């Protein structure tokens, strides 16, 4: 007895749906909305920015890998999207308050962004960050505090990253990003194509060391400079600070 064609088609569609559902649910927060956004990030990163990932063996695997601090140089507004697309765990980013567009407030809330007032005191944001790490979370920081201009130079790191690492004893995963659109304003990098490269370095721990926060920040800075071969730039371009919004 032959099986009706509609049964075969229905079975294939059901299997396809199961595969898609599993693919979507396998995401950093194991929920549908995160799955749709995260998979969307991955497709966007590949099609628009032709992303190339190096050092994948340094990326902790799984969704529960904290406490962990992900630090990276900062080239464009697209940076956190590209980094998150490569990581199987959810990264809670720290972001300058003046970059938090009001039109996207619901999105920032959903992402659980920690806002930093870079023109005022950062005590509240620092406490939030340390508390998040104490709960086993993953924190994302761009310690240069602004876009690096000219590109492929490492700007000074703000000591706050060292303080958070010192207080939390969390491992630090250094990341080097390059090849993103060098455009102003910074948000325009979201719709301009590029050939971006993300390189993950070996995680480092400062637990048990006697380094002070400023020394930790400088050590991380020099690790990125040494791995990338880029020079240290002690004075950021004022135009980058003005246009990095």
N, C-alpha and C positions, 0 to 999 in steps of 0.2 A: 504494500500500500504506500503510495507516494505522499509525501508531506506537502500540504498546500503552500503555495508561494508566499501567501500573506503571513503564514506562521514563521517561515524562515526569515522574512523581512522584519517581523516583529521581534524575533529573538535577537537578530543582529542589532537592531535599534536599542533593545533593552541592555545588551552587553556593552554597547557603545556608551549609553547613558551611565551605566555603572562605572565604567572607566573614567568618564569625564567627572562624575561626582567624586570619585576617589581622588582624582588629580587635583580637583579644586579644594577638597577638604584637607589634603595634605599640605598644610601651610603653617606659618609661624604661630598662629593663635587658634588653629583648628576650628574655625567657624566659616560660614559661607561668605560673609561680607569681606573678611580678610583674605579668603582664598581668591575671590574674584579680583580684588585690588592687587594682591601680590602677584598672581599669575598675569594680570594686566601689566604690572611693572616689568615682569620678565619679557613679555612679548614686545613691549615698548622699547626696552633696553636693547633688545636684539635687532629690531627692525629700524629704529630711529638712530641708535647710537652704536650699532654694530659692536656691542660690548665684548671685550676680550678679558677673561679672568685668569690671573696668574696666582700661584701659591694657594690653590684650593685646598691642599692638604693641611694648611694652617687654620682653616675655618673650622671651628668646633661644630660637630654634627649633632643634630637634635634640636628640639624646641626649648629645652630647659638646660641652658649652658652657663647661666650666671652664677655668681656675680661676674660680669664682664663689661669692660669699657672698650668700645670701638672708637679709635681716634683716626682722623684722616686730615690730610691737607685739604684746602677748600678752593675749588676752581670755578664752580658755578652752582646755581640753585638746583641743578639736576643731580648733584652729587649724592644726597641721601637716598634718592630713588634708585640709583644705580647700585649703591652699596647694599641696600636692603634687598634688591632683586637677586643678589648673589648669596644671601645668608638665609638659612633655614629657620632662624630664630627671630623673634620680634625685637627690633631695636627702638628704644624710646629716645628720641633725639632731643637735644637741647638746641634751642633756636633763638636768635636775637628777636626781641620784642618788636622792633621796627620792621622785621621781615614777616610778621604775622598779619597777613592781609585780612581785614575784617570780612571780606566777601567769602572767605574760606574758613570762617571760625568753626563751623560744625565739623569740618574735616580735621582741623588742628585738634579739636577736642577728641575726636574719634582716634586720632593717632597718639593721644595722650602726651602731646608736646610739652616740654618744660621750657617756659619762656624766660629769657635772660635779658635784663635791662642793662645793656652795655654802657649806658650813660649814667647809671646809678649803682646802687649796691646790689650785689649778687648773692646775698646771704640766703634768701628764701629759695632761690633756684638751686643753690649748692646743697641745701638741706634736703630738698626734694630728691635730688640726684643721689645723694648718699643713702637716703631712705629706700629708694627704688633698688639700689644695689644690695642693700641689706636684706631685701625681700627676695633676692635671687634673680633680679632683673638684669637686662642688658641695656647699657646706656651708650648713646652715640654723641660724640663731641667733635667739633671742628676747632681745635685749640688755637688756630691762628686768629680767630675772632673776626675775620673779614676775608674777602676773596684775595687770593694771591695774585698780585700784579707787580711786575710782569710774570707770566706763567713760568713754571719749572724753577721757582725759587722758593725756599722755605722761610716763611716769615717767623718772627718770634712767637713762641707759644705763651698763652696767658697762664699764669701760675695756678689758676683755678683747677686746671686738669690735674696738676700735681697734688693739689689739696684733696681732691676727690679720690684719687688713687691712693693717697696716703691714709685717709680716713677709712676707706672702705676695704682696703687690702685686696681689691678685685684685680684679676688679671687684666692686662691691656692688650688689645689686638690692634697693632698699627696697620694702617692701610695707606697706599699711595695711589692716587687717581690722576690720570692725565688724558689728554686728547679730547676733552669736552669742549663745547663751543665757548670761545673767548668773546663774549658779547655783553654789552651793557644796554639796558639794565639787566641784572642777573637773571631775572625770570625768563628772559628771551631764550635762554639755553634749553628751555623745556620743549620748544618747537623747532629748534634748529638741529639738523642732523650732524652727527660727528662719528669719529672712530675712537671710542673711549677704551682705556685700559685700566683695570683695577687690579692692583697687586697687594695680596695679603702677606704680611710678614709674620714671623714666628711670634706668638704671644709672649709677653714678658710680665713677670710679677715683681712687685717691689715690697711684698710682705717680708718682714724680717730684716729689711735694710734700714740704714740710718739716714737715708737721703731725705732732705727737706723738700717741701712741695715745689719750690722753684727749681731745685736740682733735678727732680723727677721730670718736670716739664722740659727742662733743657736736655735731659738724657733722651727723652722721646723725640724731641726735635732733631737731635743729631742722629738718631737711628733712622729717621725718615730721610735725612740728608745723605747719610752714608749709603743707604740702600738704593736711593734714586740717582745719586751722583750729582744732585742739584746743589747749587751754592746757597749758603745762608744769606738772607737779606734782613738786616737789622732794622731798616726803616721801610714800612709799607708805603706804597704809592698812594698819596692823598686822594687822587682821582678814583682809585678803586674803592676807598671807603665811602666816597660820595655816591658812586654809581652802584654800589653793591646793595641794591634794594629793589 
